[in-house]
Amino acid sequence: MALNNFSGPMSRKEAFLTRRQIEGMIADGKTIVIVGGKVLRVDAWLKYHPGGDKSIMHVVGRDATDEIGRINGRWQNFLPPIQGGRFRPYNSEEQEAEHLDNSCESDLDSGSDSTSAPGSPIFDAVAQSALSKRRARGSAGLRESSSVSSMSSAASLEPDIKPKLSHMDARTQREIDLDLHKYPPLDPAIQDDIVRRYRQLDQAIQAQGLYQCHYRDYLVEVCRYALLFALCLLFLRLGWYSVSGLFLGVFWHQLVFTAHDAGHMGITHSFIYDTVIGTVIADFLGGLSIGWWKRNHNVHHIVTNSPEHDPDIEHIPLFAVSHRFFESLQSTFYDRAMTYDCVARLAIRYQHLLYYPVLMLGRFNLYILSWEFLLRGLGPRKGPAWWHRWFEIAGHVFFWAWFGYGILYRTIPNAWGRFVFVMVSHMVTGPLHVQITLSHFGMSTADLGVHESFPQKMLRTTMDVDCPEWLDFLHGGLQFQAVHHLYPRIPRHNLRRTQKLVQSFCDEVGIPYALYGFVEGNKRVVGRLADIARQAAILAECQKTLASSGDLGSH
């Protein structure tokens, strides 16, 4: 496997590295990613990545080709350090099983076991004593994340160790077993075949021109946006503030779809042009940070529906889509514990009832997250994206000038009118937050480990929404999230055609394709939230009973 230093051009002939050497580099603290059969050391570039460093940290030691590009061959993944992976420092005197002159293909097809844990951690409380003994025996020189356990979610316990699982861990194991039964086996040959067919499908998509954007589709979008904003101004002038706010909210709702396209470089496929388009829409017209969204969304696409890692499902104390949040998990995105405190205990017991009311107010939270991102300077400050922060700040000044000063202060004469206008315009965007959460809240949150292929994981954790073609403008491409997660840069106006190809692919490889109607999908999400709420209530009653009886032992 060739070595490239991503921080600059190579000054010597490409070297070939064995799996053990790559493991040792990661153990020494280097940020190593496999892309296209190349070993990329991206330490110097990490702070310049326009989409944030977290998304890169989640592919350390992994083959990120399917997330970034397409090749033939497949690397056997390590578990990234940020997810609890452990790595042995490399000793140059070790006798390697592979020779340094092995071809890249031989290294890619290697069947040797990974020394990092084969899956993401979930069992924090299972077999702790046995796990501690194993760690003690092998901890010398191991690099390990302290935030999470290194035990695999999909790996079986050692045959001679059969601890009694707690109620929560038993439920987690049942969810894993259900997915293992429902989806293709994690056998390397089967997963490699899925990847091979997935990459063949990508070539077919390219051959059919589905990556090409037809700008006439966006001309129609621009006309719709202009009409909605004109109606907002018309009713504002007439003094019909609630109606004006309604049209402004629909205007914002529609704008998000194009901002999403630009954030994925799905319009011009140019980093600079799509960044400008996305920033003008999100920041100048919507008052939200496209940079915050990219940092968040890139991680979501890599670790979809992972309770510890995916910020799009980390909504404690208001929502929990998995019982695992009862354990106060450590978020690797926010770098803090998601504490299951008294507020969470109360809110989650009623989350299925609070779901729609809370999402109606979701836009206010996005303002806070956007300001935090910009004021703290969480985006890159150097490199090709150095100007993004300042451009976004200018956009927010412009937004509050036309919306806050021009409309709220100068045009609407009284406090009640301003309140009505703000609440209506912001609550109208509530359905957008339903559309965003609909594709994932009702899907699996189980982690089957690093040996699961990228396409299978995306299809296992994402659903599509079935709707007639004439309603596509209302959903804005968010109804094709499973397709989008497989091929994020396909323009959304081509996703319906791509969906048929993906459905055929799923039939060929035996992966269930989750497709629900809008109402049915909502029922599935609310049902999931209600199920977790019932578990929270049962847990609270058990804790109350134990406390009253004085039995504080572990159960």
N, C-alpha and C positions, 0 to 999 in steps of 0.2 A: 504494500500500500504506500503510495507516494506521499512525501511530506511536503507541505507548502506552509510557509509562514505568511499569514494573511496581512501582516503589518507592512509588508513591502515586497518588491520583486525578489525572486530567488537569485542568489549570488553564486550558487553552485548547482551541480547536476542533481536532479531529483534523487532522493534516497528512498529506500523501501523499508518500512517499519513493520515489525511483527505486532501481534495483538498484545503481547506482554509489554513491549516497549511503549505502546500507546497507553496501556494501563498505568505504567510507571510515570509517564508524563503527567497524567491526570492526578496521580497521587502526589506529585511534586507541586501541584497547584496550578498547572497550566490548563487553559481553556481549549479543549480539543474537540473539534466537530468533524464528522465524516461527511463529505459531499462529493458525489460523482467519483468515488474511488480515491479521492484525495484526502489527506489528513491536514485539516486547517487548524493552525494555532492562532486564535483570534483575540488573545489577551489585549494587544495594543489597540485593537479596533473596537473592543467591547463598549467602551464609553462613548463611541461615536455612532453606534447603531441607531438609526432614526426611530426604530420601533421599540427601543429600550433594551436593557441588558437582560431582563428576566427571561424573555423568550429565547435568548441564546443559551442561558444557563440550563434550560430544560432540555437541550439537545446535546449537552456535553457527553461525549462518549457514545453518541448514537449516530446512526446513519440518518441524516436530515435531508437526504436526497428527495424523498417524496414530499417534504415540506417546502423544499427550495427549488429542486429541479428534478430531472428524470435521467436515469441511467439503467444499464443492465447490471445485474448482480446485487447482492444484499449483504451488508455488514451485520454481524451478530451484535446486538446492542448491549452496552453497559447500562446500568441504572445511574442517571446523573447524580452527582454529589448533592445537589439541591433537593433531590428526592430521597436521600438517604443512602446512596450508593457508597460502597467501600472499595478502596483501591490499594494494591500493594506497590510500594516503591520498586522501581526496576533496578536490578543489580546487573551490571554489564557482564559479570562473570557467570551469570546463570546459563545453564545449558538449555537452550530453547528447543522445543519440539519442532518448530518451523525454522527453516534456514532463511537467512536474509535475502537470498536470491529467489525466494518464492514469488510467483507472479501475483499481481493484485487480485486476480480471479481466485487463486487458491486461498488467499487470506479472507476474501469475502465469503467463500463457501465453507470456511472452517466450522466444524461442529463442536469445537472444544467448549467446555463450560465457562461461563462468565464468572469471574471472581466477585463481581458485585452482585447484590441481591437481584434475582430475576424479576422482581415486580415492585410495585410501589407499596409502601408500608400501610397496613391498616390495623394489624393486631397489636395494639400497644400493651394489652394486658394479658395476652396469651403466652403461657410457658416462659414467663419472665426469668425464672431461675435457670431453666435450661438454656435459654437464649443468652443469659449473662455468662454462663460457663463457656459457651461456644465463643462468645466475644472475648472473654478473658484469655482463651487459648490462642486466639488469632488476632488479638488487637494490636500487637506490636507492629508498628509501621503502617497501620491501616488508617486511611483518611476516611472520616465518617461525618455525616451531618448530625449535629447534636439536636436538631429540632424534631426529628422524627425517628421512629424505629426503622431498622433495616430489614425487617421480616417481610417476605413477599406476600402479596395478597392472593396470588394464584398458586404459590408453591405449597406443596403438601408438607406437613410436619414430618420430622424424622420418624421412621417406623417404630422406634422404641420409646418415643415420647408422645403420649396421647393425653394431654391435659384436658380437663373439663373446661369447655368454653363458657364464658359468661353469656348472658342473654344477648347482649349487643354483638359480641363477636360471633355467636352462633347465627344471628340474623345476617351478619355480613357474609359469612361463609355460605349461607343459603342463596344469597343474591349472586355470589360468584358461581356457585354450582349451577344456578339457573342459566346464567349467561354461557357457561361452558357447555351446557346441554343444548342451548338454543342456537349457538353460533358455531362455525367451523372449528375443529380442534386447533390447538396451538402448536401442533407438530410442525417443525421447520419446513418440511417439504410442502405441506399444505399452505402455510402462510407465504412461502416463496412463490407458489403458483398464483396466489391471490395478487401479490405484488406484480408479478410478471403480466398478468392479465390487466391489472390496473394501469400499468404503464403502456400497454398496447392500446387500451382505451384512450389514453391521453393522446397518443399518436393519431388515432382515428378522429378525435375531437379537433386536433389541429388541422388534419386533412380536410375536414368539413368547414373550416373557417370559423369555428365557434369562438375562438379567442379574439376575433376581429370585432371591433366596436363599430356599429352603424350609427353615425352621429345624427341621422334624421330622427332616431328614437329619442335622443336628448333634446332635439328641437321641439318635439311634442311636449316633453317634460317642462322645458323652459316656458312654453306658452301656458301650460297649466299653472306653473308657479306665478307667472305674471298676472293671470286672471284672479287667482286667490288673493294675492296681495292688493290688487286693485279693488276687489270687493271689500277687503278689510278697510282700506282707506275711504271708500265710498260710505260705508255704514258708520265709520268713525266720524266723518264730516256731518252725517245726518243725526248724530247723537245716539245711535243705536249701539251702545257700547258692548253689550253682551253678544250681539250678532257679529260685530266687528271682531271681537275677541275670538269668536268661533272660527271665522275665516283665517285669522292669523294662526290659530292653533293647527288648523288643517294645512296651512302653508308650511309651518315648521315640520309637521308630520311627513309631508311629501319630500321636503328638502333632505331629510335624514337619509333617504334611500340613495340619493346621488352622492351625498357625503360618504356613505358606506362604500359605494363603488370607487370613489376617488381614493379612499383610504387603503383599498386593496390594489391600487393602480390598475383598475379595471376599465378606465375610460380611454386615456391616451397611451397607457402603459409606459408613461414617462414619469420618473420620480419627481421631477421639478414641477411639471405641468399639473399632474394630479394632486400634488401637495398644495399648490396654489388654489386649485379648484376646491379641494376639500376644506381648506382654511377659510376661503371666502364664504362658503356655504355655512360651515359649522360655526365659525367664530364671528364673522362680520354680520351674518344674517340671523344666526341662531343663538349666539352668546355662549356656545359650548366649545370646549377645546378638542380639536381633532388630534392633537398630540397626546392628550390623555387617553383618548379612545384607542389610538394605535398601540400605545404601551399596554393597555389592558387587553385589547382584542387579539394581539399577536400571541400572547400567552394563552388565551382562551382557545385559539385554534390548535395549539400544540398539545395542551393537557385538558382537552374538553371533558367537562363534567367530573373532574377530579376534586373531591372536597378539600384537600389540602392545598391545591395548586391553582385551580381555575377561579379567577376573581369574579366571573360571571355567575357563579352559584354561591358565592360567599356573601350572604346577606344577613348574617347574625347581627343583631338580635331579632330581626323581624321575620325572616324566613329560614327554614332548613329543609332542603330537598333530600336529605339523607339522615338516618338516625345517628350517623357517625359524628354529626355536629354536637351531639349531646356530650361528647368527650372533650370539648374545648380544644379543638384541633389547632395546630400551629399553621398559620397561613404563610406559605413561602413567597406569596406576592406582596402582602402587606407587612411581612416580617413582624408579625405579632400573633398572640394567641387570640382565637375567636372564642372568647369566654362565654360559656353557657351559664350566664348569671341569672339573677332573679327576673330581670326584664325579659330575657330570652325565654325563660321558663313560662312566663305568663303569655307573651306574644305568640309563641309557637303553638301553644295549645289552641289558639284561635286563628292560626295563619290562613286556613282555607276560607275563613270569613273575611279576613283582612286583605286578602290577595288583591282584589280589584280596587278597593278604596286606596290602598297604599300606592298601587301603580298609577293611579290618577294623579298623585302628587310627585311622581318620580322625577319630573324635570327639575324640581327645586334641588334635589340631591345632586343632579348632574352639574348644576352651577357650582356647588360646593367642591365637588371633585375636580372640576376644571380649574377653579381658582387655586386650589391646593397644588395642583400639578404645575401651574405657571408660576405661582409665587415661590414655591420651594425649588423651582428649577430642576424638576425631576427628569426632564428631557435632555438630550445631548446639547452641550454648550460649545462643542468644537466639531470639526469635520464638516461633511456636506450638509448637515442639518443644523448648523450653528444658528442660522437666521430664523428658524422656525419659531422659537420662543418669542422673539421680538415681534415677528409678524403676527403671531396670535395675540399678543398683548395689545397691539394696535387694533386688531380686530375686535377685541372686547371693549376697548375705548369707543370704537365706532358704534358697536351694538348698543351700549348703554347711552350713547349720545342720541341715536335715533329712537330707541325704544323707551329708555328710562326718562330722558329729558324731553325729546321731541313729542312722544305720544302721551306717556303717563303724566308728565308735569305740565307741558305747555298746552296740550290739546284737550285732555279730560279735565273738567273744571272742579270736580269735588272728589273727596276721599272715597266715598261709596262707589262712584263710577269707576275709579281706578282699581278698587278692590275687585269689583265684578269683572272688569276687563282682564285683570291679571289671572284671576282664578279660572275663568272660562277658557282663556287662551292656553293656559298650562294644563288644565284637566282634559281638554280635548285631545292632547297628545297621549293620554293614558293608553288607548288601544295600541299605540306603537310599542309600549313596554310589554303589553300582553303578547304582541307578535314576537318580540325579541326573546322573551322567556319561554314561549310556547314550544319552541323547537328543542329545548333541553330539559326543562324542569320535570317532564314526565318520562324521561329516558334513563337508562342505567347510569349509576354512579360507581359501579364496581370497577376495580382495576384488575385486569387480567395479566399484567406484567409486561416486561419489555419485549417479549417475544411475539406479542400480538402485532400484526401488521398495521400500518397507518390507515389504509382504507377500511379495514374491518373495525378499528376503533372508532373512526368517524361515523360509520354507519350504525354502530351499536349505541352511540351516545347522542344521536341527532335524528330528529324526525322531519319529514316534509308535511306540508299542509295542502290538501287537495282543494282546489277552487277552480271555477270556470275561468277561461282565458280572459274574458272581458273584465274580470276583477283583479287582474294582475297589477293594475295601477294602484290599487288600494293596498296590496300587500308589498309591493315594491321589491320583489325578489326574495323577501324573507320567508316566503312559502316554499322556497327551494333550498333550505339550509343544508340538507344532507348533500345535495349536489354541490352547493357552494363550499362546504367544508372539504370536499374532495378536490375541487379545482377552484380556488378562491379568486383567480384572476379572470375567470370567464365573465364577460359583461352580463349583467342581470337580464337583459332583453333576450339573451340566447339560452338562458337556463331551462326554459320549458323544453326546447329541442334537445338539450343535453340530458334532461331527465329520462327520456326514453332510452338513451344509450346506457345510462347508469342502471336503470331497471333491468335491462338485458344482462349487464355485467353481474348484477346481484343474482340473477337466476343461474348464470353459469357457474359461479363460485359457491352458491349455497348460502349467501348472507341475506337474512331477512331485510327487506326494505320497508322501513316504517313510514307509512303514508296514512294520514288521518284527515278527516274533514275538520273545518275550523271549530265547529261545535264539539265534535268528538274529541279533538285534541285538547280543548279547554276542559272537558270533563275528565280527561286523563290527568291533566296537571292538577286540577283541584282535588281529584281523588288521591293523587300522590301526597299533596299537602295535608289532606285530611287524615291519611294513614299515618304520616309522621306526627301529626298533632295527637292522634290517639296514643301513639307510642310515648310521646312526651307526657301525656296525662297518666299513663300507666306507670312510667318511671317516677313521676312525682308522688303518686300514691304509694309505691313501694318504698321510696325514701322516707316518706312521712311515717309509714308503718314501722320501718326499722328504727327511726329516731324515737318514736313513742315507746317501743319495746326495749330500747336500750341496746339492741343488737346492731352494732356498727361494724360488724365483720364484713369481709369481702364476699359477694355473692355473684 
